[in-house]
Amino acid sequence: MDTSSPLLPAPQNGTLAPRGLVPAGITGLGHFAPTRILTNFDLEKIVETNDEWIRSRTGIAQRHIISPGETTTDLAYQAALGALEDARIGAESLDLIIVATCTPDFYFPATAALVQDRLGARCAAFDLEAACSGFVYGLVVAAQFIASGAMKNVLVIGAEVMSRAVDWSDRNTAVLFGDGAGAAIVSAVPDEFGLLGFDLGADGAGGPLLRCGVGSEDGKVVQNGREVYKFAVHAMGESAVRALDKCNLSGDDVDLLVPHQANIRIIESAAKRLGMPMERVFLNLQNYGNTSAASIPLALSEAKRDGHLKRGDTVVVVGFGAGLTWASGVLKWF
């Protein structure tokens, strides 16, 4: 696959919802990360690298890593509690739980089912796997259930324990990933608010470039870093532009860009494509590294906590991941 060439033709999805459908938006956010921190200086003792090398190439200074006994379900559950509290609803009000993860505790049962049980909810539950694009995919799926009127409250969680999937002898991947979770309650919101448009896509021909699990070396993350970087630089910016186009908006209209927190250079490239200064881009990759599907909801939750999200703001979320996948959404913040 030539990842320097244009992406596959964009699917005809993500247009504005017809009048009569229920507007769907994020009404609560929460996040959680393990207490154990692995700094770049700690990594110097594990693999041939150093703090300057990691920071200059990725922007990452540290990452959170689970302790023995902690699981993806544990992280997802804690993030879910925060989102429920923020939305001021109880678990009994949930109609569906979606967990976006590529590091589940088991092949089955689904992590979402385990979270459902722990929360004491009685609702549908399933996992969704689109790697680092997973949360935005899940957000769009949840919005359809709300828009149709079939459901009132959907919990979407991105949760990952990437430390289980990393080859700690490979400095090209060991320095990148961390563990964490972020969660969002998706519910009906007033007209003109919520998810205005989106762009989802995939190019399975790029699957071999970033893979993990059955069929990959020792079940660990394997990445062609150069090719994935070339793909990501193009995919992030172009997907965000397409989503904005569907809303008749441009980068000038965006109050906050919340990108997948994978690499500072990729994020800077996406901001440049949108014509946005970095002052309007939320960053926390320096503290967490790449937490895959947890990355965007964790960043959204911190952005709200720190006062970067205000009612009426136009917010763009955008990510890319293994698959290869890409996803972006435009929200009028409620």
N, C-alpha and C positions, 0 to 999 in steps of 0.2 A: 504494500500500500504506500502510495506517495502522499504523505501528510502535508507536503508543502503545496499541493494542488487544492483547488476550491473544495469545500465540503460537498457532500451529496446535496442535491436539490432540496431545499427546505420543505418539509411536509406542510400541507395546507391546514395547519391547526393553529389554535391560539387566537382566533379572531374574537372580537368583543362579543359577549353574550347577548343574544336577542332580548329585547324588552320583554318583561313578563317572567324571566328567570330571577331567582333570588340571588342578590349580590353576596359573595362569600369572601370573608377576610380573616385575618389572624386576630383573635380576641384575647389570647393569652400566650405567654412565652415562659420557658424555664430552661435551665441548663445545669449540667453537673460534670465535674471532672475529678478523677482520682486525686488523692492528696499527695501521692508520690510524684516527685518531679525529677526528670532526667535532663540535666543541662548539657550544653555543648561540651563543657569541661569534663563532665562525667563520661561523655562519649569518647573523649580522647583516650580514656583508659580501656576502652572496649575495641575500638577500631581505629585504623590509621586516618586521623582527621584532626582538625583543630577548630576552635571557635571562629576565627577569622574566615576560614574557608567556608564554613557552613553559613555564617551570616551574610557574607558577600554574595553567595550564590542563591540563597533561599530566603533570607530575612528571618530565619528561625533562631531563637536563642535557647529555648527549652521546650519540653513537651511533658505532658502528664501520662503516667504509665500505671496500669493497675497493679495492685499488690496481690499476692497469692490468695486465691479464694474469691476474688472479685470477678464479675462476669459482665457481659454486654447487657443482660437483663437488669442487673443492679444499677448500671449507669442510666439505662433507659427509664427505669422506675423513678429514680430520683429526679430526673429532668421532667418527667410527667407530673410529679407532685408539684413542682414549681409552676408549670404551665396551668394546671388546674387551679392553683391558688391565685395566680395572676388573672385568670379568667373569671374567678369567683363562682366556680361551679364545682360540683362533686362528681366523683367517678360514675355515680348512678345516672348522670345526665348524658353520658357518652353513648353514641350510636355505633361508633366504629373506631378501632385503633389500627393505625398503619405504622409499622416500624420499617424504616429504610435502613438496611444494614447489609454488609458483605462479610461480617464476622459474627454470625449468630452463635449462640451457645450450642445449638444442635442443628443437624439437617432438618429434623422435626422433633418436637413440636416447634411451631413458629415462635420467635421471640415475642411477637405481639400477643400471642395467647398467654405466655408466661407473665407478661406485664399486666394483661387484663386480669388474670387471677390475683396477682399481688395487689392491684388497686382495688379489688372487690367490685369491678365493673361487670356488667352482664350485657355484652354487646359483641358484634362481629369483630374479628381480628385477623389480620394477615400481615406477612412480611412482603417487602418490595425490594428488589435488588437492581439498582442501576449505578452501583459504586458511588463515586463522589457526587454524581448528579441526583442521587436517590431522593434526597429530601424535597427538591423542587418537583420531581416527578410525583412524589407523594402529596405535595401541596396541591398540585393540579388535579390529581385524582380526587382528593377530598373536596375540592371546590365544586366538582361536578355533582357529587352527592348533595351538597348544600344547594347548589343552583337549581337542581331538579325538584327540590322540596322533599326528597326522600329521607333526608336526615337533617338533624339540627346541630349536632356537635360532633366533630371528628377530631381525634387526637392523632397528630402526625409527629413521629419521633425519628430523628436520625441518631443512631447510636453505633459506636464502633470500638472494638478492642484491637486496633491495628498492631499493637506490640506482639500479639500472638502470631501474626502473619509475617513479621519482618525477619529477614535473615540478618542477624546482628553482626555477621562477619562481612557484610556487603555495605561499604560506606556510602554507596550511591543511593541506597534505599533506607538504610538504618537511620540516617540523619533526618529523614523527612517526616516520619509518621508519629502520631500520638493517639491517645485514647480519650474518649469523651462522649457526651450526649447533649442534644438539644431537642426541645419539644415545643410544639405549637398547637393551640386549640383553633380549629377552623370552624367558624359559625357564620350565621347570617349577619350582615351589617347593613347600614342604611345605603340607599341609592348613592351612586358616585364614589363609594368607598370599596375597598377590597381588591381582589385580583382583577385587573383590567385586561390583561392579555398575557400570553405566554408563548414560548417557543421550545419544543421538545424535538430531539433528534438522536439518531444513532447511525454509526457506520461500523457494522460488524466485521468488515474486512480488516479493521485495525485491532481486532481482539488480541492477536499475538503480541502486540506491543506492550501491553500491561495486563498481567494475569496473575492469578494466585489460586492455589488449591489443587484439586485432582487434575493431574496432567502437567502441572508445573513442577519445577525442580524442588523436591522435598516439601511440596505444599506451601512454599513461601512466595512472597512477592517477587516477581520478575518483571523488570521494566527496561525498555529501550528508551533511556532518558532523553536522548537527543530528539528522537522522532515524536515522543509524547509532548515534549516542550514545543516543537514546531506546530503540532496539532492544536495544543492548548492556546497558544498565542493567537491563533486565527479564530478558534472556535468560541472563546469567551466573548470577545468583542463583537463578532458577527451575530451570535445568538442574541445578545442583549439588544443590538440594533434592530434585529428582526422583530423582537417582542415589542420594542418601542414603536416601531413603524405601524404595527397592528393597532396601536392606541393613538396613532397620529401625534406621537411625541418624539422628542429627540433628547440627546444627552443634556442639552441646556435646561430641560424641564425636570431633570432628576435631582432630588435633594440629597439622596444618599444611595450609594452603590455598596451592596453587601455581597462581595464575591466569595467563591470557594477559596479558602485560605490554604493554598498549596505552595505558592512561590511568589515572592514580591515582584519579580520581573514580569511574570505573567499578568499579575494584577495591574501593574503599571501600564502594560501594553493594552489591556482592556479599557482602562480609564482613558488612555490616549485615543483609542478608537472612538470612544464616546465623546471626546472633547471635554472631559471632566478633570478638574484639578484633584490631586490626591487628598486635599483637605475635605473633599466630599466622598471619600472612600473609607469605609470602616475596616480597620485592620486589627487582628489579634493573633495572627499566625506566629508572631514572635514569642507568644506565651504557650501556644498549644501545638504548633506544627500542623501537619495535614491530618485531620481527624475524619477524612472521607465524608460519608453521609452526614456526620454530626457537625461538619464544619460550618455550614450556612446557618442552621438554627441556633448553634452555640453563639455565633457572631451576632445574629439578630437579637438574641436574649441579652447579651452584654450591651449591645447598642441601646436597647430600650432601658436597661438598668442605668446606664451612664447618661441618659438624657439626650441621645442623638436622634431619637425617633419622636416626631410630634404629629399630632392629629392633622391630617391634610397633606402630609409629606408624600411626595412621589418617590417610591423606593424600588430599586431594581435588585433582584437576586439573580445570580448567574453562576453556573458551575460547569465542569467537564469531568469526565471520569472514564474508567475502563469500560470497554464495550466495543468501540469507543462511543461515549455518550456525551451529549451536551443538553443543557436545560437552562431556561431563564424565565423570570416572571416579573411583571410590573404591578405594583400594588399602590393604591391610594390608602395611606395609613389611617386606620380608624382609632 
